[in-house]
Each structure stands twice: as structure tokens, then as C-alpha cells.
Amino acid sequence: MIWCAANAARAWSVPCARLAERFLLAHEAAMTAIGILGVRGRMGQAIAKAAADSGAEIAGGIDRDGFVEGDHATLAALAGASDVLVDFTAPDALQANLDAAVAAGTPILVGTTGLTPDHHRAIDAAAERVAVLQTANTSLGIAVLRALVEEAAHRLGPEWDIEILEMHHRHKLDTPSGTALLLGASANEGRGAASMTEKNRFDRMQEGSHAREEGGIYYASLRGGSVAGDHLVVFAGEGERIELGHRAENRTIFAKGAVRGALWLAGKGAGRYTMKDVLGL
């Protein structure tokens, strides 16, 4: 049991709150069984380690090629034995994973990137039945960055140009990155756009010259080396510039964030959630 005096000095209040948060997270972890979809992938392996380090139970795992880790030989069996599923597979496996989660009544965290509008419609449909946390980036730092970008876009208005630059390792195929699109969605939301993609502009990826449109959100993608993920959002005004950025130094941060999100999601009611919800942003 953790006890904090109501009239404790302010110097002690923050450490006490942090201690209470760690206690609650440890308690949640001990009570939660996580099923890993894509268990043999780089993220799947990292999530398994992060979950074990947090004290969470691993219900098992399964890969798209039929590999099984644990006692549950099918996707349906794993979904039924898990308190929450974590999906880092591929877009073409998403529908089957959502169907299994819905059939078992199990919350699911979707970290798969490269999703299309059809995939998002499938997620919306599943979220009417179970809790779904979908995000292209499980980093807690990115969740905070999204909140900062939204606030900056709201305060500065369309007169400030927005450029989003991202760089990833040479093997990443989708461009722009899912995280870059998340940051663009936050900027759109801050500006009160009718949709999360209303002002997105990708015409620089095509041949020819294109004049910048006021209010447009433009993207640039770099690929090379072993970069885990760099993102920079530039707000450029007349005579001044604001740069908000995040650098992922290794994939461990994504695994830890995914476990944090999964523990938060377990037991939640039907609905579509984000990492911002996990942090109360």
C-alpha cells in the first residue's frame, strides 16, 4: 500500500505520485496476459522482452507463417487466452487479427504501419465491439510531440508553413512514415481541418515544380543506414522558425511504449484509442 500525506510538502508530492504510478503499473502488469501477433519479428521479440521486464504475463505468440510460441496453436485460441493482443504484423494480416480480437472480446493494440483507408475503416468497425488502440508509433515521446504540434498549429495558424521531415533505416518501405502522418494529423487537428488529411500535400514526391499552398502540410522522407526513426516538424514564419523534433535511438522505446499502451488498454470498453489517451493528453 502507498500512502501520501494530504498536506505533505510540495517537494515530496511529485516523487510520491511517481511512486504510486510505478506501483499501479506494476500491479496492472502482474494482472495482464499479453498475446503477441508477429512474435518472431524484431518488434515482436522486443515487446516480449519489455513485457517480461515489466512483470506482465506472456499469454503466447503467433506469426503469420504459422509459428506458435506457447500453448495456443491458433490465432483464435491465443486471442481467447489473452487479456490484450499486440499486433505488429503486416497490413494484409490486420483483418484476420481484428476478427479474432472481436470474436474473443479481447482488446487489441495495432502498431502495424502502412495502413490504407480501408484498413482504418476495418479498425473503426472493430472498435465498435472491442477496445482498439491504433498508432503508427508507440513511443511515449512521440505522443507528447503530437500534443505539442497540435497546440503549436492551433496557436500559430495557417500563416506559418509546416514541413515534416522524417528519416528511417534503409529497409523501411512506406513513405512518408506512419509517424510523420500522425504528426501531420495533429497539425491538421490543431488547425481545425475537416479531416486529418485535408491539408496534407505530397506533390514534391512527383516530378515538376509546385508552388507552396498556404496552410498546406508538406512531407520529406529520407532512407539510409540503421536509423531507428527521426522526425522533425518545422513551423516557418516570417523572420522566425520553430522546430519540434524527436529521435529514436533504438527500438526499445517502441517496445516499452507498446507494453505501456497494452497494459492501459486491457479492460477498457469498446472504442478507438491512441497513445495520447494512454498519457491523458
Backbone bond lengths (Angstrom), bond angles and torsions (degrees), N, CA, C in turn:
res aa  C-N    CA-C-N  psi(-1)  N-CA   C-N-CA  omega(-1)  CA-C   N-CA-C  phi
1 M - - - 1.465 - - 1.521 109.22 -
2 I 1.343 116.23 138.35 1.463 120.66 177.54 1.516 108.83 -110.52
3 W 1.336 115.49 129.08 1.462 120.36 -177.97 1.515 108.83 -123.52
4 C 1.328 117.48 133.53 1.463 122.94 176.50 1.514 108.25 -127.07
5 A 1.314 116.89 127.46 1.462 120.41 178.94 1.520 110.26 -64.02
6 A 1.313 115.96 134.40 1.459 120.56 -177.46 1.516 111.87 -60.91
7 N 1.340 116.78 -32.33 1.454 119.86 -177.38 1.520 112.09 -106.06
8 A 1.347 116.63 25.91 1.463 119.74 -179.07 1.518 109.46 -64.47
9 A 1.309 115.22 153.01 1.462 120.08 178.52 1.516 109.60 -61.37
10 R 1.319 116.13 149.52 1.467 121.25 -177.16 1.520 111.09 -58.39
11 A 1.311 117.36 -32.60 1.461 120.97 -178.90 1.517 111.87 -59.77
12 W 1.339 116.34 -27.07 1.458 119.81 -179.20 1.514 112.75 -95.67
13 S 1.337 118.11 -16.72 1.457 120.30 -172.38 1.524 112.73 -66.45
14 V 1.341 117.74 -42.26 1.462 120.43 -179.19 1.515 111.67 -67.14
15 P 1.367 119.56 -48.95 1.463 118.10 176.84 1.519 113.17 -58.53
16 C 1.325 117.40 -36.99 1.454 120.68 -179.99 1.524 110.08 -66.26
17 A 1.323 117.36 -41.60 1.458 120.81 178.98 1.519 110.50 -63.37
18 R 1.335 115.91 -40.02 1.459 118.99 179.53 1.518 110.93 -67.00
19 L 1.320 116.21 -37.98 1.463 120.00 177.60 1.521 110.41 -63.56
20 A 1.331 116.31 -42.17 1.461 120.15 178.57 1.526 111.15 -63.48
21 E 1.340 116.52 -40.24 1.466 120.15 179.34 1.518 110.63 -63.41
22 R 1.348 116.90 -43.74 1.462 119.77 178.91 1.516 110.89 -62.68
23 F 1.329 116.85 -38.72 1.461 121.03 179.32 1.530 110.26 -63.35
24 L 1.338 116.22 -45.20 1.458 120.14 -178.64 1.520 111.14 -65.64
25 L 1.353 117.34 -39.91 1.452 120.32 178.64 1.522 110.78 -64.21
26 A 1.325 116.73 -41.19 1.460 120.34 178.85 1.524 110.38 -64.45
27 H 1.339 116.35 -38.56 1.460 120.16 178.99 1.526 110.47 -65.95
28 E 1.342 116.72 -44.09 1.458 120.76 177.72 1.520 110.84 -59.77
29 A 1.343 115.76 -42.94 1.457 120.02 -178.24 1.521 111.07 -61.70
30 A 1.307 116.40 -44.07 1.459 120.42 -177.21 1.520 111.79 -65.43
31 M 1.325 117.60 -22.77 1.464 121.82 -176.53 1.525 112.52 -100.07
32 T 1.339 118.19 4.07 1.454 120.76 -171.10 1.522 111.78 -121.15
33 A 1.330 116.04 129.90 1.461 122.45 176.04 1.524 108.69 -104.07
34 I 1.322 116.89 121.35 1.456 122.87 -175.72 1.528 110.01 -104.33
35 G 1.329 116.01 128.55 1.456 121.84 173.32 1.520 109.14 -101.14
36 I 1.328 117.07 130.43 1.459 121.56 -173.82 1.522 110.41 -107.29
37 L 1.319 116.41 120.13 1.465 122.71 176.44 1.523 107.48 -98.90
38 G 1.326 115.94 120.23 1.460 120.32 -171.80 1.513 109.71 92.83
39 V 1.324 116.68 39.94 1.462 121.67 -169.01 1.524 113.19 -67.29
40 R 1.326 118.75 -24.13 1.457 119.81 -178.87 1.527 113.40 -93.56
41 G 1.326 117.42 -5.23 1.456 119.77 176.65 1.526 111.22 -73.22
42 R 1.332 115.70 170.54 1.469 119.36 -179.06 1.520 111.77 -59.97
43 M 1.336 115.91 -43.76 1.457 118.23 178.98 1.515 111.21 -71.07
44 G 1.327 117.31 -38.50 1.459 120.05 178.96 1.519 112.00 -58.80
45 Q 1.320 116.82 -44.08 1.454 120.78 178.69 1.528 111.37 -66.32
46 A 1.339 115.78 -40.53 1.463 119.46 179.70 1.526 110.92 -66.04
47 I 1.329 117.37 -37.62 1.467 121.47 179.27 1.522 110.20 -67.09
48 A 1.334 116.65 -41.03 1.466 119.86 178.12 1.519 110.77 -58.51
49 K 1.325 116.73 -42.82 1.470 120.10 179.36 1.519 111.20 -67.99
50 A 1.344 116.36 -44.24 1.468 119.86 -179.32 1.522 110.66 -63.82
51 A 1.336 117.17 -38.55 1.462 120.63 178.82 1.517 110.69 -65.06
52 A 1.337 115.98 -43.60 1.463 119.74 178.56 1.523 110.58 -63.20
53 D 1.321 117.03 -40.94 1.475 120.75 179.51 1.526 111.16 -63.88
54 S 1.338 117.22 -31.37 1.460 120.55 -178.52 1.526 112.20 -80.72
55 G 1.321 116.50 -12.01 1.460 120.09 -178.00 1.514 113.84 94.35
56 A 1.347 116.88 2.94 1.464 120.15 179.49 1.524 110.17 -74.32
57 E 1.311 115.32 152.72 1.459 120.77 176.09 1.531 109.14 -84.76
58 I 1.329 116.71 138.79 1.456 121.30 174.37 1.521 107.61 -95.81
59 A 1.332 116.80 111.58 1.463 120.14 -179.90 1.515 111.00 -68.99
60 G 1.317 117.08 -25.57 1.450 122.85 -178.96 1.511 109.50 144.90
61 G 1.312 114.99 -175.75 1.452 119.40 179.92 1.506 110.48 -152.95
62 I 1.326 115.19 160.81 1.456 120.92 179.82 1.518 108.09 -148.32
63 D 1.336 115.68 148.29 1.457 120.92 178.58 1.515 109.46 -115.69
64 R 1.305 116.20 161.51 1.455 120.36 -175.47 1.526 112.53 -64.85
65 D 1.362 117.51 -22.14 1.457 119.61 179.23 1.527 112.78 -87.98
66 G 1.349 115.92 7.43 1.455 119.80 176.62 1.507 114.88 98.35
67 F 1.336 117.90 -4.04 1.465 119.87 178.01 1.524 109.77 -64.52
68 V 1.322 116.85 137.04 1.460 122.52 -178.09 1.518 109.36 -124.12
69 E 1.323 115.87 135.10 1.462 121.53 173.11 1.524 107.38 -118.66
70 G 1.307 117.74 118.84 1.458 122.03 -176.81 1.518 111.09 107.16
71 D 1.317 115.59 -163.60 1.466 121.10 -171.61 1.527 114.26 -95.25
72 H 1.335 118.03 0.17 1.466 120.29 -173.08 1.525 109.34 -108.25
73 A 1.323 115.40 107.37 1.461 121.48 -167.70 1.518 114.19 -82.60
74 T 1.317 118.22 -10.83 1.463 120.35 -179.16 1.524 109.83 -128.61
75 L 1.323 114.87 161.21 1.460 120.71 177.43 1.522 110.57 -60.78
76 A 1.324 116.89 -42.39 1.465 120.78 -179.90 1.524 111.18 -62.82
77 A 1.346 116.57 -41.49 1.459 120.12 179.92 1.521 111.37 -66.51
78 L 1.331 116.75 -40.12 1.464 120.32 178.84 1.523 110.71 -65.54
79 A 1.338 116.98 -42.51 1.466 120.78 178.88 1.522 110.43 -60.82
80 G 1.331 116.40 -40.86 1.461 119.68 -179.35 1.509 113.50 -69.59
81 A 1.328 118.00 -26.15 1.463 122.01 -177.59 1.526 112.85 -91.90
82 S 1.332 117.54 -5.20 1.462 122.11 -174.88 1.524 111.52 -104.37
83 D 1.327 115.66 148.02 1.464 120.81 171.29 1.521 110.38 -82.16
84 V 1.336 115.93 -24.69 1.458 121.66 178.76 1.525 107.86 -158.40
85 L 1.326 115.64 143.56 1.459 121.69 176.09 1.519 109.49 -104.96
86 V 1.338 115.88 146.00 1.459 121.59 175.08 1.525 107.21 -122.43
87 D 1.330 116.54 120.43 1.459 122.04 -172.40 1.524 111.35 -112.40
88 F 1.332 115.96 110.48 1.462 122.20 171.66 1.527 107.57 -127.57
89 T 1.331 116.04 61.88 1.458 120.08 -178.20 1.526 109.94 -104.51
90 A 1.322 117.37 -109.82 1.462 122.30 -178.92 1.521 108.20 -146.52
91 P 1.339 116.98 156.59 1.468 119.15 -178.12 1.521 114.10 -54.47
92 D 1.337 118.11 -36.47 1.462 118.56 -177.01 1.524 113.22 -74.32
93 A 1.340 117.20 -7.50 1.464 120.60 176.25 1.530 111.73 -99.51
94 L 1.328 116.85 -6.06 1.465 120.20 -171.93 1.525 112.78 -61.73
95 Q 1.329 117.79 -46.15 1.466 119.45 -174.86 1.518 111.56 -60.38
96 A 1.334 117.46 -44.31 1.463 120.47 179.17 1.523 111.00 -63.37
97 N 1.326 117.00 -38.05 1.465 120.44 179.58 1.529 111.10 -67.63
98 L 1.325 116.56 -41.11 1.463 120.19 177.26 1.530 110.95 -64.85
99 D 1.328 115.99 -41.94 1.464 120.10 179.98 1.525 110.88 -60.63
100 A 1.340 116.74 -42.12 1.462 120.90 179.72 1.521 110.90 -65.01
101 A 1.344 116.72 -40.68 1.461 120.84 179.10 1.528 110.73 -63.86
102 V 1.326 116.55 -44.18 1.460 120.82 -179.36 1.529 110.74 -65.14
103 A 1.336 116.95 -43.98 1.455 120.82 -178.66 1.527 111.65 -62.16
104 A 1.335 116.26 -35.10 1.469 120.41 -179.12 1.521 112.24 -90.28
105 G 1.330 117.56 -9.72 1.463 120.60 -176.11 1.516 112.26 68.85
106 T 1.335 116.50 33.05 1.460 122.00 -174.96 1.523 111.03 -107.30
107 P 1.321 119.22 128.47 1.471 120.91 175.26 1.525 110.50 -58.46
108 I 1.334 115.99 151.83 1.458 119.86 -179.00 1.518 110.26 -140.49
109 L 1.333 115.60 133.39 1.466 122.51 173.51 1.522 106.96 -99.70
110 V 1.333 116.53 122.90 1.460 122.23 -178.83 1.521 108.62 -106.66
111 G 1.333 115.96 111.95 1.456 121.02 178.08 1.510 112.80 -109.26
112 T 1.330 116.49 5.66 1.460 121.52 179.68 1.526 110.43 -65.76
113 T 1.331 117.30 137.55 1.466 121.29 179.72 1.529 109.97 -106.62
114 G 1.324 116.04 175.89 1.455 121.30 -179.00 1.513 113.01 76.45
115 L 1.333 117.21 26.57 1.462 121.21 -176.94 1.528 111.43 -79.65
116 T 1.317 115.55 147.49 1.465 122.81 179.16 1.528 109.71 -101.11
117 P 1.332 118.01 170.73 1.467 119.58 174.53 1.525 112.77 -55.16
118 D 1.329 117.91 -35.61 1.465 120.15 177.90 1.525 111.18 -63.12
119 H 1.328 116.70 -39.67 1.465 119.95 176.96 1.529 110.73 -62.33
120 H 1.322 115.89 -41.67 1.465 119.05 -179.38 1.526 111.51 -67.35
121 R 1.313 116.55 -32.99 1.463 118.84 175.14 1.528 110.61 -66.94
122 A 1.321 116.34 -36.73 1.469 120.12 176.73 1.528 110.46 -65.41
123 I 1.320 116.86 -38.47 1.464 121.12 177.44 1.523 110.17 -65.45
124 D 1.332 116.85 -42.65 1.462 120.38 177.90 1.533 110.94 -58.95
125 A 1.326 115.91 -42.27 1.460 120.15 -179.67 1.528 110.61 -65.26
126 A 1.319 117.12 -43.28 1.468 120.52 179.30 1.520 111.01 -65.03
127 A 1.336 116.60 -35.98 1.466 121.19 -177.59 1.524 112.59 -67.78
128 E 1.326 117.35 -13.72 1.463 120.02 174.12 1.529 111.27 -75.15
129 R 1.337 115.79 -15.71 1.462 120.89 -176.15 1.528 113.34 -112.55
130 V 1.334 116.76 -35.52 1.467 121.05 -178.32 1.526 109.20 -138.44
131 A 1.317 116.13 168.86 1.463 121.10 175.79 1.527 109.11 -76.29
132 V 1.353 116.00 127.73 1.464 121.59 178.04 1.521 108.61 -128.06
133 L 1.316 116.28 122.93 1.463 121.32 173.10 1.515 106.19 -107.02
134 Q 1.324 116.50 111.04 1.466 120.63 -179.93 1.513 109.46 -112.61
135 T 1.313 115.89 130.75 1.453 120.58 178.56 1.510 109.25 -155.84
136 A 1.315 116.31 146.23 1.462 120.52 175.17 1.514 111.41 -86.28
137 N 1.322 117.40 -6.27 1.461 120.77 -178.90 1.525 108.49 -153.02
138 T 1.333 116.83 121.63 1.463 121.38 -177.77 1.522 113.01 -94.42
139 S 1.317 117.66 6.54 1.462 120.67 177.58 1.527 110.52 -64.79
140 L 1.323 115.98 133.54 1.461 120.04 176.48 1.527 110.34 -67.35
141 G 1.329 116.36 -33.52 1.460 120.19 178.24 1.518 112.14 -64.01
142 I 1.336 116.63 -39.68 1.465 120.37 177.85 1.527 110.50 -65.38
143 A 1.324 117.49 -36.40 1.463 120.30 177.73 1.525 110.31 -60.27
144 V 1.322 116.54 -42.62 1.462 120.55 177.76 1.527 110.44 -67.61
145 L 1.347 116.24 -41.48 1.465 119.95 178.93 1.530 110.86 -59.43
146 R 1.327 117.09 -40.03 1.462 120.22 178.61 1.533 110.87 -59.25
147 A 1.316 116.48 -42.14 1.467 120.09 179.23 1.533 110.60 -64.36
148 L 1.336 117.39 -39.16 1.462 121.16 179.18 1.525 111.22 -67.11
149 V 1.334 116.55 -40.90 1.469 120.82 179.03 1.526 110.57 -64.34
150 E 1.313 116.62 -43.24 1.464 120.13 179.16 1.527 110.92 -60.86
151 E 1.328 116.15 -44.11 1.467 120.00 -179.46 1.522 111.07 -65.80
152 A 1.338 116.89 -43.18 1.461 120.34 -179.62 1.524 110.65 -63.49
153 A 1.335 117.32 -43.60 1.466 120.70 179.89 1.526 110.84 -62.53
154 H 1.326 115.74 -38.75 1.469 120.21 179.46 1.518 111.03 -65.77
155 R 1.324 116.52 -43.94 1.468 120.42 -175.16 1.519 112.73 -75.26
156 L 1.343 117.47 -35.37 1.465 120.42 -172.47 1.521 112.73 -87.06
157 G 1.326 117.25 -31.35 1.457 120.21 177.55 1.524 113.42 81.94
158 P 1.335 117.21 176.54 1.465 122.35 -173.92 1.519 114.28 -71.42
159 E 1.348 118.21 -10.11 1.464 119.74 179.29 1.531 110.87 -68.92
160 W 1.317 116.88 -21.24 1.466 121.14 178.22 1.520 108.51 -91.35
161 D 1.320 116.00 125.90 1.456 120.94 178.46 1.529 109.94 -74.16
162 I 1.326 116.08 142.59 1.464 121.04 178.68 1.520 109.58 -118.45
163 E 1.319 115.67 124.79 1.456 123.46 175.24 1.522 108.15 -122.12
164 I 1.328 117.11 133.80 1.463 121.71 179.63 1.531 108.52 -118.55
165 L 1.308 115.59 118.75 1.464 122.41 -179.20 1.519 109.26 -112.01
166 E 1.333 116.96 131.86 1.467 120.14 177.10 1.525 110.07 -134.73
167 M 1.336 115.71 145.96 1.466 121.16 175.82 1.516 109.45 -134.69
168 H 1.358 115.25 135.80 1.457 121.86 178.22 1.524 110.29 -137.40
169 H 1.310 115.08 173.76 1.461 122.46 -179.68 1.528 111.29 -61.35
170 R 1.300 115.35 162.17 1.472 121.67 -173.50 1.523 114.09 -63.67
171 H 1.342 118.08 -17.88 1.457 120.48 -175.79 1.525 113.69 -89.61
172 K 1.328 117.56 -9.92 1.471 119.66 -178.02 1.524 109.65 -73.33
173 L 1.339 116.34 129.28 1.452 121.23 -173.24 1.523 113.92 -95.54
174 D 1.343 118.22 -42.38 1.465 119.71 -172.85 1.523 111.45 -76.36
175 T 1.322 115.61 139.03 1.463 122.38 176.46 1.534 108.84 -139.63
176 P 1.331 118.32 139.91 1.456 125.98 -12.01 1.532 110.74 -63.19
177 S 1.302 116.63 167.83 1.459 119.63 178.37 1.525 110.46 -65.62
178 G 1.319 114.84 156.01 1.459 119.21 177.20 1.513 111.95 -59.07
179 T 1.329 116.42 -33.79 1.466 120.50 179.68 1.523 110.58 -68.34
180 A 1.337 116.95 -40.52 1.463 119.99 176.91 1.526 110.36 -59.48
181 L 1.322 116.22 -40.90 1.470 119.95 178.55 1.530 111.15 -67.16
182 L 1.345 116.74 -35.84 1.462 119.56 174.99 1.523 111.04 -61.10
183 L 1.325 116.35 -43.14 1.461 120.50 179.84 1.527 110.69 -66.15
184 G 1.343 116.04 -37.83 1.455 119.43 175.47 1.521 111.91 -64.57
185 A 1.342 115.85 -38.49 1.469 119.86 177.13 1.523 110.73 -62.80
186 S 1.338 116.66 -38.25 1.463 120.32 178.49 1.526 110.51 -64.75
187 A 1.340 116.49 -40.43 1.461 120.12 177.67 1.524 110.64 -65.16
188 N 1.328 116.82 -42.93 1.464 120.57 176.71 1.522 111.14 -59.43
189 E 1.333 115.82 -43.74 1.457 119.46 -179.94 1.523 110.67 -63.26
190 G 1.329 116.09 -41.17 1.456 119.86 178.91 1.516 112.69 -62.07
191 R 1.325 116.12 -32.04 1.462 120.95 -179.77 1.530 112.56 -87.93
192 G 1.336 116.14 -1.45 1.451 119.09 177.74 1.510 113.91 75.20
193 A 1.344 116.60 29.31 1.465 120.18 179.31 1.524 110.04 -65.94
194 A 1.317 116.20 153.75 1.452 121.14 -177.87 1.520 112.12 -68.92
195 S 1.342 116.93 -26.24 1.462 121.25 176.91 1.514 108.19 -140.51
196 M 1.343 115.37 166.08 1.454 119.64 -177.97 1.524 112.76 -73.20
197 T 1.339 117.21 -6.70 1.462 120.65 -179.14 1.523 112.76 -121.95
198 E 1.330 117.38 7.17 1.464 120.92 -171.22 1.523 113.04 -55.65
199 K 1.337 117.62 -41.72 1.458 120.97 -174.52 1.533 113.20 -102.96
200 N 1.340 117.63 5.13 1.459 119.59 179.75 1.532 110.52 -65.40
201 R 1.325 116.02 135.54 1.463 121.07 -179.72 1.535 108.81 -131.97
202 F 1.331 115.68 126.69 1.461 120.64 -177.37 1.527 111.41 -120.70
203 D 1.359 118.40 13.33 1.446 119.60 -169.60 1.526 113.72 -68.49
204 R 1.334 119.00 -15.52 1.456 119.04 176.90 1.528 112.10 -70.34
205 M 1.335 116.88 -14.54 1.457 120.74 177.59 1.523 110.89 -79.92
206 Q 1.324 116.87 -6.25 1.456 121.73 179.08 1.524 109.14 -104.97
207 E 1.322 115.42 166.39 1.457 118.96 179.36 1.528 110.44 -73.31
208 G 1.338 114.50 153.22 1.454 119.09 176.74 1.516 112.53 102.69
209 S 1.317 115.53 175.56 1.454 122.31 -179.30 1.522 109.73 -103.86
210 H 1.329 115.23 143.66 1.452 120.05 -178.01 1.527 109.15 -138.61
211 A 1.328 116.15 125.69 1.459 120.09 177.87 1.524 109.82 -70.64
212 R 1.316 116.15 143.34 1.460 120.05 179.04 1.518 110.23 -70.33
213 E 1.319 115.45 134.96 1.457 122.31 179.19 1.523 109.40 -96.23
214 E 1.326 117.71 132.51 1.461 119.73 178.45 1.529 109.87 -62.28
215 G 1.302 115.41 132.28 1.456 120.75 -179.06 1.516 113.75 88.01
216 G 1.329 116.69 -8.66 1.456 119.88 -179.76 1.531 111.60 -72.97
217 I 1.341 116.00 148.24 1.463 122.18 176.86 1.517 107.17 -113.27
218 Y 1.321 116.13 113.22 1.454 122.04 -171.88 1.528 110.87 -105.91
219 Y 1.346 115.36 150.98 1.466 121.68 -173.07 1.523 111.08 -124.81
220 A 1.334 114.96 147.53 1.458 121.84 172.60 1.526 108.04 -137.01
221 S 1.339 116.71 137.12 1.465 121.87 -176.73 1.521 110.77 -123.98
222 L 1.318 116.22 134.40 1.459 123.36 175.77 1.519 108.81 -121.31
223 R 1.350 116.97 143.92 1.455 121.53 178.80 1.523 109.33 -134.01
224 G 1.333 116.49 132.39 1.455 118.94 177.57 1.512 112.69 171.18
225 G 1.324 115.43 153.24 1.456 121.03 175.21 1.506 113.39 60.70
226 S 1.329 115.13 -142.11 1.470 121.58 -176.02 1.520 112.12 -119.19
227 V 1.337 117.35 26.33 1.466 122.06 -176.22 1.529 110.22 -59.48
228 A 1.332 116.23 123.32 1.469 120.38 -179.39 1.521 111.37 -71.86
229 G 1.325 117.60 -32.36 1.467 120.39 178.61 1.517 112.08 157.45
230 D 1.322 117.18 113.19 1.464 123.35 174.03 1.526 108.03 -117.54
231 H 1.335 116.32 135.00 1.462 120.87 178.09 1.517 109.81 -136.25
232 L 1.315 116.04 133.66 1.460 121.94 179.43 1.520 109.09 -134.63
233 V 1.329 115.90 126.82 1.467 121.98 175.65 1.523 107.33 -109.66
234 V 1.326 116.17 119.16 1.465 121.89 -177.58 1.520 109.02 -107.14
235 F 1.327 116.02 123.50 1.464 122.98 171.28 1.526 106.00 -103.40
236 A 1.331 116.84 111.23 1.459 121.09 -175.49 1.526 110.34 -111.04
237 G 1.331 115.26 115.76 1.458 120.82 177.14 1.511 110.66 -111.19
238 E 1.309 116.70 -176.44 1.456 120.99 177.85 1.530 109.48 -72.79
239 G 1.320 116.55 109.95 1.460 120.88 175.88 1.513 115.46 82.84
240 E 1.324 118.77 2.63 1.462 120.44 178.75 1.528 110.38 -156.30
241 R 1.327 114.50 161.93 1.452 119.52 -175.35 1.528 109.44 -149.28
242 I 1.323 115.95 140.62 1.470 122.52 175.05 1.519 107.81 -117.72
243 E 1.330 116.70 132.63 1.463 121.39 178.83 1.523 109.21 -123.81
244 L 1.324 115.50 121.98 1.455 122.08 178.40 1.520 107.74 -116.49
245 G 1.321 117.17 122.99 1.458 118.20 -173.79 1.511 114.24 -141.90
246 H 1.332 113.59 169.64 1.465 122.01 179.37 1.518 108.34 -149.66
247 R 1.336 116.22 136.49 1.461 121.15 176.16 1.518 109.34 -123.62
248 A 1.311 115.16 125.58 1.471 120.27 175.48 1.521 107.71 -91.98
249 E 1.319 116.74 117.31 1.462 120.50 -176.55 1.525 112.28 -84.83
250 N 1.335 116.88 -21.67 1.467 120.94 174.67 1.525 108.60 -161.90
251 R 1.332 116.67 170.34 1.463 120.93 -175.91 1.518 113.28 -78.67
252 T 1.321 116.75 -7.80 1.465 119.51 -179.52 1.518 111.44 -58.82
253 I 1.342 116.87 -35.61 1.470 119.50 -177.76 1.521 111.14 -63.47
254 F 1.336 116.88 -35.06 1.465 119.87 179.95 1.528 110.39 -70.60
255 A 1.332 116.22 -39.35 1.466 120.07 179.15 1.522 110.76 -65.35
256 K 1.334 116.42 -45.02 1.465 119.76 179.00 1.519 111.08 -62.68
257 G 1.338 116.67 -41.18 1.459 120.18 178.66 1.517 111.80 -65.98
258 A 1.341 116.37 -37.41 1.463 119.90 179.03 1.522 110.86 -64.43
259 V 1.330 116.15 -41.51 1.466 119.58 177.97 1.518 110.24 -65.72
260 R 1.324 116.74 -42.67 1.476 120.49 177.35 1.527 110.14 -58.77
261 G 1.339 116.79 -44.61 1.450 120.46 178.99 1.517 112.56 -65.76
262 A 1.333 117.10 -40.07 1.459 120.87 -179.54 1.524 111.21 -65.38
263 L 1.325 116.80 -42.53 1.468 120.35 179.03 1.523 110.63 -63.37
264 W 1.333 116.22 -37.96 1.469 120.61 178.14 1.524 110.79 -68.17
265 L 1.336 116.91 -37.37 1.462 121.83 -173.97 1.520 112.86 -74.18
266 A 1.336 116.69 -32.30 1.467 120.51 -177.05 1.531 109.88 -56.20
267 G 1.301 116.29 127.69 1.465 120.60 178.83 1.510 114.72 88.25
268 K 1.337 118.93 -6.07 1.466 121.19 179.03 1.523 110.24 -74.72
269 G 1.335 115.42 152.91 1.449 121.17 177.51 1.515 111.81 -75.18
270 A 1.312 116.54 168.18 1.460 121.98 -179.11 1.526 110.63 -54.88
271 G 1.323 115.48 142.56 1.450 120.98 -179.71 1.509 109.99 154.63
272 R 1.315 115.19 167.16 1.466 120.85 178.78 1.520 108.26 -105.80
273 Y 1.331 116.20 125.29 1.454 122.29 -174.33 1.529 110.73 -122.84
274 T 1.341 115.22 166.38 1.464 121.81 177.35 1.519 109.03 -132.75
275 M 1.323 116.44 173.66 1.466 120.65 177.18 1.525 111.18 -65.78
276 K 1.323 117.70 -24.64 1.458 119.88 175.28 1.512 110.76 -63.62
277 D 1.339 117.48 -35.21 1.461 121.16 176.07 1.525 110.22 -64.61
278 V 1.325 116.40 -38.69 1.469 120.61 -179.19 1.526 110.48 -58.73
279 L 1.339 116.18 -38.93 1.465 120.60 -178.26 1.519 112.77 -94.01
280 G 1.330 117.66 0.84 1.467 120.14 179.41 1.508 113.38 69.96
281 L 1.350 117.01 32.66 1.461 120.51 -177.48 1.536 110.85 -91.23
